[in-house]
Amino acid sequence: MAGLKYIRDIENLEGLSAEEKYELSKVSEQFQFRCNDYYMSLIDWDDPDDPIRRIIIPHASELDEFGELDASDEESNYVVPGCQHKYTSTALLLCNEVCAGYCRFCFRKRLFMDENDEVVNDVSRGIDYIRDNELITNVLLTGGDPLVMSTRKLEKIIRPLRKIDHVNIIRIGTKIPAFNPHRIINDPELPNMLTRYSTRHKRIYIMTHFNHPRELTDTACLALDLLMKAGTVICNQTPVLKGINGDPETLESLMRSLSDIGVNPYYFFQCRPTAGNIPYVLPLSEAFQIFEEAKRNVSGLAKRARLVMSHSLGKIELLGLTEHHMYLKFHRSRYDTDKGRFLIFHRDDNAYWLDDLVPVEESPHPVAKFGHKPAHAIGPE
């Protein structure tokens, strides 16, 4: 499929009625809409609850009051424009502010608004920061979607990073293999470039975002195969999403399908309480039970996945649920004092986020003491 057609105006969606177009145009005025004809061909337009439709087509209740635009306080992670440094060993470079399509549940939808100034066209200051900080061993290229960029522009970022001795892993966060696999298939220079920089001792990881097994088309699998043959390692991460993959059968199918084609199920996220996300968020206890049931019948390869909250304080893994309690643990933490901390909370089936939970008083690490920053901690003030 050459020359994909991109659609940014709800009025141009043939699968919607005039009434739906009018209602959803008000949503797209607040939260931008963008898609292409390849991805829309995956939608069953006769099903108003079609999961692919829910991923990309606006939903009226996105305008319901809920959450905030920067739910994980990423603003506090910037060390120079376009570069975040939250965890000691990891830095993020926000390479661009465009995606091949805009997921309705995106936690960075603020980047696609006119007032955004977090993304810069030139990330050289971020690369200089990484070069000067030998504690940084892996770098994530994100945005937006780095694979929307031309291969030439992407190489201008990867090449200097690969010359930094202490940077071992380069990761590229992308939904291009799902949204537009032809971007990969029709550009042989992309896998050629990746082959040059994904070396025997220092790999490039492609962090894909497949949310539903129906996105794993033959075309998408071909694109993934080309990336794997280029020497990259592919991992997948997705939120657990109401109406999309928020049931055990669908989540199990996604885990199984990814493992079958050689893509590692990596993180499953609690959908962040970002403004506009109320149609997609499940309570913590429900998401945990769905995730655990989905894992029961998959191989050990798929069971490696973790269910986490990407909170401002770190990635917090959901470990267990009883009649009265919820058990969590810091998988990654902003502050040294939180590393590996085990947490016990009262069970609350209406809680969506860490901040909604009430700690058990006898817990050895009460939530009230979160976030104490020792003098030697790395990261922005």
ZIBEL-V505497 format. One line per field, one symbol per residue. psi: psi as a letter, one per 20 degrees, with the letter a starting at -180 (. if undefined). burial: 1 if it has 9 or more other ideal C-beta (glycine too) atoms within 8 Angstrom, else 0. Layout:
psi=???
burial=???
//
This chain:
psi=oqmqpqpiphhjohiqrhggggghhhgihgoqpprrhghhiipniioijphhghhhpqphihiqpparhmhjlhhiiphrpjpqngqgipqpoohrkqrhqophjpikihhjqhjpkhpqhojhhghggghiniioiqpppacaohihqqhghhhighghgiiohiogppqopqjghghmihhghjnihghgghhhinrhinqpponrmphqhiimrhgghgghghhhhijqppqqqqqoppifjlqhgghghggggghhjjpopeppqppqmqpijhiipqqghggghggghhihjrrhghiiqqoqpnrhiaoopohrpahiqpprqohqqhqhiipjppppqppoijpirgiiqpqphjpimqhhjqjporhjqqrq.
burial=000100100100100100001011111100111111011101100000011111111110010001100111010011110111111001111111101111111110111100010110001011111100100111111111111110100110111111010010111111111111111110000111111011000111111111111011101111111111011111111111111111000111111111101011111111111111111111111111111011100100110111111110111111001000111111101110110011111111001111011011001000100000000010100
//
